Amino acid sequence: RRELLVQEAEKQKIGDQPDIQEQVANLRRELMIRALVQQEIGNKVKVEEKDAQEYFAAHPDEFSGDTVHLRHILVQTDGEAKEIQARLAKNEPFEELAKKLSRDTASGSKGGDLGFLGREQMLPDFARAAFALKAGEVSEPVKTPFGFHLIKLVDRKKGQPMTFDQVKAQLQRRLQDERQASRFQAWIKELEGGAKITRDESLLP
């Protein structure tokens, strides 16, 4: 049936239609980019089990099983976060500012309360900032895909430390993602450095 449909489309010269040609050209570009990135990044950056073991041994705090009770305020810009920091410095209550200003309305209505969370339940940058805090302390602005967060540590609970076998697969995937992203950024800078880049204002909306 697919072959019959293709043959009929060829008879009707569907492939010659401008919008179809544009889609085919775009698909070709995407497939080429995917193949190139796999060749230059995916095939060249590998994380072996021993790499994961070394990381596990060097970062015991990450696998302690501890949980933290957090509050946060989410805003759109770094400038907004800095303004809230200034208000906190004047002893305005964190909970009240969260209710008034946080873009995370679910937690904001509860004074920014996120409850107890484990490290694996947070984005990496958010988790690093949260676990570095002392009780009652508020972080510097933390950027995530959602915006900028101010994080307050309310309490911390000791947990059951995880074994390497429990986290091995997840850790290998995470390290591979991080190393591939780092390699990709370095590679893109190399490409940009060797290219002459121009800007055609007439093509911009």
Phi, psi and omega in degrees: 000318178299317181295320177299317180295320178297315181297321179294320178297321178296317179301319182275004178056039178299323181296344179273351180293136185305318182293326177291317179299322179294317179295320178296318180296318179294319179296320178300316179299315181296316180296320178296317180297314180301315181295320179296313181296320177298319181293317186271336184242300185302318183279345186255344181247109180235145176245116179274167180300323181294328176296317179294321179298317180297318179295317180302316181291328184275348183229061183299329182299329182291340186241024183286341185080003179295151173238154181232140175268120188236154162238152175213159173237125181252127177229173187275326187234160176297324179299318178298319180298319180294322178298319179293321176303318180297322179290323176295324179296337177267015175071024170288137184296134179304316184298319181291320178295323178297317180297322185276324196241343186289135177282345174274089188293332181296311179277330182301321180295341178254027180072026179083010186290124177254357183072195179274132181227145171270162182303322184290349180270000183240160170293149187306312182294322178296315181296317180302315180293317183296314184285348178274351185277157169260161181304130179087352183274149178245137183286166164291164178303133180245124182270132172224175177301343182274341184142214181245131183248141162252124187247132176244129177272122179268313184201164179224138178243135175290144180237186178271118181303142180274150177271162179299319181300326180293328188247358188306305185296315180296319181292319178298318179297316182296314180297322179295316178300315183294316182289325177292320178297319179295316178296321180298314180298317179295319181293318179298320179297322176299314180297317179295322181295332181263005184247152170262111187256125178241163183234120180260098183300332184292341180271351182276146180293000000 
